[in-house]
Amino acid sequence: MGVNSKKHDKSESDRKAMNVPATKRAASGVVRAIRLLDLLVAEGPLRFSELEERSGLPKATLHRFVNELIEERFVLFDDRAMTYNAGYRILEMANRVWTRSDIRMLARDQLLALNALSGETVQIAVHADTHAVVIDHVESTQSVRLSISVGNKSPVYCSGTGKVLLAWCETDRQESIISRISFARYTPNTVTSLPELRRDLEQISERGYALDLEEHFLGTNCIAAPIVDHAGQAIAGISITAPTFRVSVDELVQWKEPLIAAAAEVSRRLAPRTGDFDSSSH
C-alpha cells in the first residue's frame, strides 16, 4: 500500500506541475512534452536548471523527456554552452505541412491540363509511412474510370505515385520505409520481393517516371512523375491513370513528357518554400 501511495503522489505532483486536469491524465505525457517544446521555442536556448524551473517538471521526468526529444531531433543540446534549444525537426515538419497545403493550389492547373490532354484521371499524392495518399485529383469524364477520392491510400511498392516517392528519396529514408513494408499480392503483377522492388526503383530513377501496370488493380495502368524539393527529394507525385482496354501501355508512355513537365513546373513553383529548384533533378 505504501509503494502505491508514493506512486500516486508522484503522478499527482507531476500533473499539478503542468496544470493537467485529472480527466486528461492518460495523455499528460504528450501534453507535457508539447509544452516543453513550446517553452524552448519561445524562450530557448535554456540550461537544464532553467528548464526545470520554468516547466515545473520534476528533475527525473524532465531528464527523460529531454533525452527522448533529443533522440527524435525535436531538441538540440549544445554541449559547449550546456543549453537546450528547439531542434530542426520542428522546422522540417512545419515545412512539410506548409508545402502540402500549398501543393494542391499550385498544382491544380497542371492536373486540369493533364486531364484535358489525356481525358483520363489525374491525381496528386504525398507520402504517408508505407503508403501514398491522394490529396487532390481530377477524374476522367469517361463512363468507365478508376474512382478516386481525396484520402485514398495505396501501397508505395505497387502504385505509380508511391514508387516515385520511394525512388526520389534519400537512401536512409528509403531504406527505413522499405524495411516497414508488408508485401501483399493484389494482382499477378504485384511486386512482392525486395530485390524486385529495388530493381524497379533503379529503373524508375533512370528513366524519370514510374509505371504501375496492373500492379494494384487489374485492368488499370498508371504513369507517375515526382514533384521534388530543392534537394531533389520527392515531396509528392503526379499520375495519370487509365483502364487497359482504352489506353495501351505505349499510349500511356506517350504522356511521359507532359507529365514530367507538369511535375517540374509544380516543383519550380514550390521552390520559394523549399529552396532553389534545379530542373536537372528530374
C-alpha positions as CSV (number, residue, x, y, z in Angstrom):
1,M,0.0,0.0,0.0
2,G,2.9,2.4,0.9
3,V,4.5,1.9,-2.5
4,N,1.3,2.5,-4.4
5,S,0.6,5.6,-2.4
6,K,4.0,7.1,-3.2
7,K,3.5,6.4,-7.0
8,H,0.1,8.1,-6.8
9,D,1.6,11.1,-5.0
10,K,4.4,11.4,-7.7
11,S,2.0,11.3,-10.6
12,E,-0.3,13.7,-8.8
13,S,2.5,16.2,-8.3
14,D,3.6,15.8,-12.0
15,R,0.0,16.5,-13.1
16,K,-0.3,19.6,-10.9
17,A,3.1,20.9,-12.0
18,M,1.9,21.1,-15.6
19,N,-1.7,22.0,-14.7
20,V,-3.1,19.0,-16.5
21,P,-6.7,18.1,-15.3
22,A,-7.2,14.7,-13.8
23,T,-9.5,13.7,-16.6
24,K,-6.6,14.0,-19.1
25,R,-4.1,12.1,-17.0
26,A,-3.7,9.4,-19.7
27,A,-2.4,12.0,-22.3
28,S,-0.4,14.0,-19.8
29,G,3.0,12.8,-21.1
30,V,2.2,14.0,-24.6
31,V,0.8,17.3,-23.3
32,R,3.9,18.0,-21.1
33,A,6.3,17.2,-23.9
34,I,4.4,19.6,-26.2
35,R,4.5,22.3,-23.5
36,L,8.2,21.7,-23.1
37,L,8.8,22.2,-26.8
38,D,6.6,25.4,-26.6
39,L,8.9,26.7,-23.9
40,L,12.0,26.0,-25.8
41,V,10.6,27.6,-29.0
42,A,9.5,30.7,-27.1
43,E,12.5,31.1,-24.7
44,G,15.4,28.8,-25.7
45,P,18.2,28.3,-25.5
46,L,17.9,27.3,-21.8
47,R,20.0,25.5,-19.3
48,F,18.6,22.4,-17.6
49,S,18.0,24.3,-14.3
50,E,16.1,27.0,-16.2
51,L,14.0,24.3,-17.9
52,E,13.3,22.7,-14.6
53,E,12.3,26.0,-13.0
54,R,10.1,27.2,-15.9
55,S,8.5,23.9,-16.8
56,G,7.7,22.9,-13.3
57,L,8.5,19.3,-14.1
58,P,10.3,17.1,-11.6
59,K,14.0,16.6,-12.5
60,A,13.7,12.9,-13.4
61,T,10.7,13.5,-15.6
62,L,12.3,16.5,-17.3
63,H,15.5,14.5,-17.9
64,R,13.6,11.7,-19.6
65,F,11.5,14.0,-21.8
66,V,14.6,16.0,-22.9
67,N,16.6,12.9,-23.8
68,E,13.7,11.4,-25.8
69,L,13.1,14.7,-27.6
70,I,16.9,14.9,-28.4
71,E,16.8,11.3,-29.8
72,E,13.9,12.3,-32.1
73,R,15.6,15.6,-33.1
74,F,13.0,17.8,-31.6
75,V,15.5,19.2,-29.2
76,L,19.2,20.2,-29.7
77,F,21.8,20.2,-26.9
78,D,24.7,22.5,-27.1
79,D,27.5,20.7,-25.1
80,R,29.7,23.8,-25.1
81,A,27.0,26.2,-23.7
82,M,25.2,23.4,-21.8
83,T,21.9,24.6,-23.2
84,Y,18.9,23.1,-24.8
85,N,17.0,24.6,-27.8
86,A,14.3,23.6,-30.3
87,G,15.5,21.1,-32.9
88,Y,15.4,21.3,-36.6
89,R,12.8,18.5,-36.9
90,I,10.1,21.0,-35.9
91,L,11.1,23.1,-38.9
92,E,11.1,20.0,-41.1
93,M,7.6,19.1,-40.0
94,A,6.3,22.6,-40.3
95,N,7.7,22.8,-43.8
96,R,6.0,19.6,-44.9
97,V,2.6,20.8,-43.6
98,W,3.1,24.1,-45.3
99,T,4.2,22.5,-48.5
100,R,1.4,20.0,-48.7
101,S,-1.2,22.7,-48.1
102,D,0.3,24.7,-51.0
103,I,0.7,21.8,-53.4
104,R,-3.0,21.5,-54.1
105,M,-3.3,25.1,-55.1
106,L,-0.1,25.3,-57.0
107,A,-0.7,22.0,-58.9
108,R,-4.4,22.4,-59.7
109,D,-4.0,23.9,-63.2
110,Q,-1.4,21.2,-64.1
111,L,-3.8,18.5,-63.0
112,L,-6.6,20.1,-65.2
113,A,-4.2,20.4,-68.2
114,L,-3.1,16.8,-67.9
115,N,-6.7,15.7,-67.6
116,A,-7.7,17.7,-70.7
117,L,-4.7,16.2,-72.6
118,S,-5.3,12.6,-71.7
119,G,-9.1,12.5,-70.9
120,E,-8.1,10.3,-68.0
121,T,-8.0,10.5,-64.2
122,V,-5.1,12.6,-62.9
123,Q,-4.1,12.7,-59.2
124,I,-1.5,14.1,-56.9
125,A,-0.4,12.1,-53.8
126,V,2.0,12.5,-50.9
127,H,3.9,10.0,-48.8
128,A,2.4,8.6,-45.5
129,D,4.6,5.9,-44.0
130,T,4.3,2.9,-46.4
131,H,1.5,4.4,-48.5
132,A,0.9,7.2,-50.9
133,V,-2.2,9.3,-50.0
134,V,-4.2,11.3,-52.6
135,I,-4.5,15.0,-51.7
136,D,-6.2,16.1,-55.0
137,H,-7.5,14.7,-58.3
138,V,-9.4,15.4,-61.5
139,E,-11.5,12.4,-62.6
140,S,-11.9,11.2,-66.1
141,T,-15.3,12.1,-67.7
142,Q,-15.4,8.7,-69.3
143,S,-18.2,6.3,-68.1
144,V,-15.6,3.7,-67.2
145,R,-12.8,5.0,-64.9
146,L,-11.0,4.4,-61.7
147,S,-12.9,6.2,-59.0
148,I,-10.5,8.1,-56.7
149,S,-11.2,10.2,-53.6
150,V,-9.0,12.6,-51.6
151,G,-7.6,10.5,-48.7
152,N,-7.4,7.2,-50.7
153,K,-4.3,5.3,-49.9
154,S,-2.2,2.9,-52.0
155,P,1.0,0.9,-51.1
156,V,4.2,2.6,-52.1
157,Y,5.6,-0.5,-53.8
158,C,2.7,-1.1,-56.2
159,S,1.4,2.3,-57.2
160,G,2.8,4.9,-59.6
161,T,2.9,7.8,-57.2
162,G,4.2,5.5,-54.4
163,K,7.1,4.3,-56.5
164,V,8.2,7.8,-57.5
165,L,8.0,8.9,-53.8
166,L,10.3,6.0,-53.0
167,A,12.6,6.4,-56.0
168,W,13.3,10.1,-55.3
169,C,14.0,9.6,-51.6
170,E,17.3,9.9,-49.8
171,T,18.9,6.4,-49.2
172,D,18.4,6.2,-45.4
173,R,14.8,7.3,-45.5
174,Q,14.1,4.9,-48.4
175,E,15.6,2.0,-46.5
176,S,13.6,2.9,-43.4
177,I,10.3,2.9,-45.5
178,I,11.2,-0.3,-47.3
179,S,12.0,-2.1,-44.0
180,R,8.4,-1.5,-42.8
181,I,6.7,-2.7,-46.0
182,S,4.5,-5.8,-45.6
183,F,4.2,-7.1,-49.2
184,A,0.8,-8.3,-50.3
185,R,-0.1,-9.6,-53.7
186,Y,-3.0,-7.5,-55.1
187,T,-2.7,-8.9,-58.7
188,P,-0.4,-11.3,-60.5
189,N,1.7,-8.3,-61.5
190,T,2.3,-7.0,-57.9
191,V,5.9,-6.7,-56.8
192,T,6.3,-8.8,-53.7
193,S,10.0,-9.0,-53.0
194,L,12.7,-6.6,-52.0
195,P,15.1,-7.4,-54.9
196,E,12.3,-6.9,-57.4
197,L,11.3,-3.6,-55.8
198,R,14.9,-2.4,-55.8
199,R,15.4,-3.2,-59.5
200,D,12.1,-1.4,-60.2
201,L,13.2,1.7,-58.3
202,E,16.6,1.8,-60.1
203,Q,14.8,1.7,-63.5
204,I,12.4,4.4,-62.4
205,S,15.2,6.7,-61.3
206,E,17.0,6.3,-64.6
207,R,14.0,7.0,-66.9
208,G,12.4,9.7,-64.8
209,Y,8.9,8.3,-64.3
210,A,7.2,5.2,-62.8
211,L,4.7,2.8,-64.2
212,D,2.1,0.8,-62.4
213,L,1.0,-1.9,-64.9
214,E,-2.0,-3.6,-63.3
215,E,0.1,-3.9,-60.1
216,H,-2.5,-2.6,-57.7
217,F,-5.8,-3.0,-59.7
218,L,-6.4,-5.4,-62.6
219,G,-7.5,-3.6,-65.7
220,T,-5.8,-0.3,-64.6
221,N,-2.5,1.2,-65.6
222,C,-0.8,4.3,-64.3
223,I,2.2,6.6,-65.1
224,A,3.6,8.9,-62.5
225,A,6.3,11.6,-62.1
226,P,7.9,13.2,-59.0
227,I,7.4,16.7,-57.6
228,V,10.7,17.4,-55.8
229,D,12.2,19.9,-53.4
230,H,15.4,21.9,-53.8
231,A,17.5,18.8,-52.9
232,G,15.8,16.6,-55.5
233,Q,13.8,14.7,-52.9
234,A,10.2,13.8,-53.8
235,I,7.5,15.6,-51.8
236,A,4.6,14.4,-54.0
237,G,3.8,12.5,-57.1
238,I,1.5,13.3,-60.1
239,S,0.0,10.4,-62.1
240,I,-2.4,9.7,-64.9
241,T,-4.5,6.5,-64.5
242,A,-6.4,4.8,-67.3
243,P,-8.2,1.5,-68.0
244,T,-6.2,-1.0,-70.0
245,F,-9.0,-1.6,-72.5
246,R,-9.0,2.1,-73.5
247,V,-5.3,3.0,-73.3
248,S,-2.4,0.8,-74.2
249,V,1.0,0.9,-72.4
250,D,2.5,2.6,-75.4
251,E,-0.2,5.2,-75.4
252,L,0.3,5.7,-71.6
253,V,4.0,6.2,-72.0
254,Q,3.4,8.9,-74.7
255,W,2.2,11.1,-71.9
256,K,5.5,11.0,-70.0
257,E,6.9,14.3,-71.4
258,P,3.9,16.5,-70.5
259,L,3.6,14.6,-67.1
260,I,7.3,15.2,-66.2
261,A,7.0,18.8,-67.4
262,A,3.9,19.3,-65.2
263,A,5.7,17.9,-62.2
264,A,8.8,20.0,-62.9
265,E,6.6,23.1,-63.1
266,V,5.0,22.4,-59.7
267,S,8.5,21.8,-58.3
268,R,9.6,25.2,-59.6
269,R,6.5,26.9,-58.1
270,L,7.3,25.3,-54.7
271,A,11.0,26.5,-54.8
272,P,10.4,29.6,-52.7
273,R,9.2,27.3,-49.9
274,T,11.8,24.5,-50.3
275,G,14.8,26.4,-51.8
276,D,16.2,27.0,-55.2
277,F,14.9,24.5,-57.7
278,D,17.2,22.7,-60.1
279,S,15.3,21.3,-63.1
280,S,18.1,18.8,-63.7
281,S,16.8,16.8,-60.7
282,H,14.3,15.1,-63.0
